[in-house]
Amino acid sequence: MMDILQRRTFGRKTVRLSKSQEKLLGSVLPDLEIPFCEDKIDLSRYFAESGPLHLEIGFGDGEYTAALSERFPEHRIIGCEVFKNGIAALLKLIESKSLKNIRILQKDAVIALNHMFNKETFDYIHLNHPDPWPKKRHHKRRIIQSDTVALFESALKQGGELLISTDICEYYSWILEHMEELKLLKRMPVSGRFLDSFNKERIVTRFERKGNENGRETRYLRYKKVSFS
Ligand SMILES: C[S@@+](CC[C@H](N)C(=O)[O-])C[C@H]1O[C@@H](n2cnc3c(N)ncnc32)[C@H](O)[C@@H]1O
């Protein structure tokens, strides 16, 4: 297995940015960005509030991030994405909706988690529709692997939750197998769109709706960090 820090889990590349996207990246991002660094960071430098802390990995166009922020203005949300067009899309939502509780990490989440955050930092980690890498020879690029699950577990607080969605049946089985084999986190019930104690009704993005319209049913997984002793 390739080293955790060498594995590239994303495929999309930034396509040409429009003038307005460039403007958002140049003028709005600097105030909201948590710049990548190789040392542990002090989160109080980036958030004045102290509410529950979320990490969303691979937010795409940021629709879920923005909806989460509107739903829980007192929570702190870190959105992590490598795709510049997606970051610009989230910045647009932040501006138009005057969202105050989102900070942006423009980095591979696996690398950022390895370096920047102390153990037991996050209340929630969200992984919505991670890239499925359907070809067998690409399975090693999937973000769910034994070492990354251990990384997510370590980054969660006691009682914290890892929330995953996918509309790819085979990837769903892959995730179940890895989680079951490792037994680091406890599987919790998910009924329909009711995900967890705080997110009463699932936020459904355009990406998710499109998949569903094309006959791909979204499946949700919820894991909690509990002491197994
Ligand atoms: C299939 S898209 C899903 C986007 C969004 N979560 C949604 O549900 O609409 C997966 C996203 O994850 C991002 N991604 C993949 N690996 C990542 C990583 N290691 N760190 C940060 N973002 C990542 C990709 O750039 C892409 O935007």
The ligand as a Tripos MOL2 file, in Angstrom:
@<TRIPOS>MOLECULE
LIG
   27    29     1     0     0
SMALL
NO_CHARGES

@<TRIPOS>ATOM
      1 C1        -17.4060   13.3940   -6.0690 C.3       1 LIG1
      2 S1        -17.0000   14.9610   -5.4620 S.3       1 LIG1
      3 C2        -18.2800   15.2390   -4.2400 C.3       1 LIG1
      4 C3        -18.4340   16.6860   -3.8800 C.3       1 LIG1
      5 C4        -19.3850   17.0110   -2.7390 C.3       1 LIG1
      6 N1        -18.9800   16.4010   -1.4990 N.3       1 LIG1
      7 C5        -20.8020   16.5960   -3.0580 C.2       1 LIG1
      8 O1        -21.3330   15.6760   -2.4370 O.co2     1 LIG1
      9 O2        -21.3760   17.2350   -3.9380 O.co2     1 LIG1
     10 C6        -15.5860   14.6120   -4.4280 C.3       1 LIG1
     11 C7        -14.8140   15.8730   -4.0410 C.3       1 LIG1
     12 O3        -13.8170   15.5210   -3.0860 O.3       1 LIG1
     13 C8        -12.6450   16.2680   -3.3560 C.3       1 LIG1
     14 N2        -11.5350   15.5230   -2.7610 N.ar      1 LIG1
     15 C9        -11.1440   14.2710   -3.0600 C.ar      1 LIG1
     16 N3        -10.1210   13.8950   -2.2910 N.ar      1 LIG1
     17 C10        -9.8580   14.9380   -1.4670 C.ar      1 LIG1
     18 C11        -8.9100   15.1590   -0.4440 C.ar      1 LIG1
     19 N4         -8.0030   14.2210   -0.1170 N.pl3     1 LIG1
     20 N5         -8.9100   16.3380    0.2050 N.ar      1 LIG1
     21 C12        -9.8140   17.2980   -0.1210 C.ar      1 LIG1
     22 N6        -10.7400   17.1530   -1.0870 N.ar      1 LIG1
     23 C13       -10.7640   15.9910   -1.7520 C.ar      1 LIG1
     24 C14       -12.6130   16.3740   -4.8790 C.3       1 LIG1
     25 O4        -11.8360   17.4660   -5.3190 O.3       1 LIG1
     26 C15       -14.0840   16.5310   -5.2090 C.3       1 LIG1
     27 O5        -14.4630   17.8750   -5.2750 O.3       1 LIG1
@<TRIPOS>BOND
     1     1     2 1
     2     2     3 1
     3     2    10 1
     4     3     4 1
     5     4     5 1
     6     5     6 1
     7     5     7 1
     8     7     8 2
     9     7     9 1
    10    10    11 1
    11    11    12 1
    12    11    26 1
    13    12    13 1
    14    13    14 1
    15    13    24 1
    16    14    15 ar
    17    14    23 ar
    18    15    16 ar
    19    16    17 ar
    20    17    18 ar
    21    17    23 ar
    22    18    19 1
    23    18    20 ar
    24    20    21 ar
    25    21    22 ar
    26    22    23 ar
    27    24    25 1
    28    24    26 1
    29    26    27 1
@<TRIPOS>SUBSTRUCTURE
     1 LIG1         1 GROUP 0 **** ****
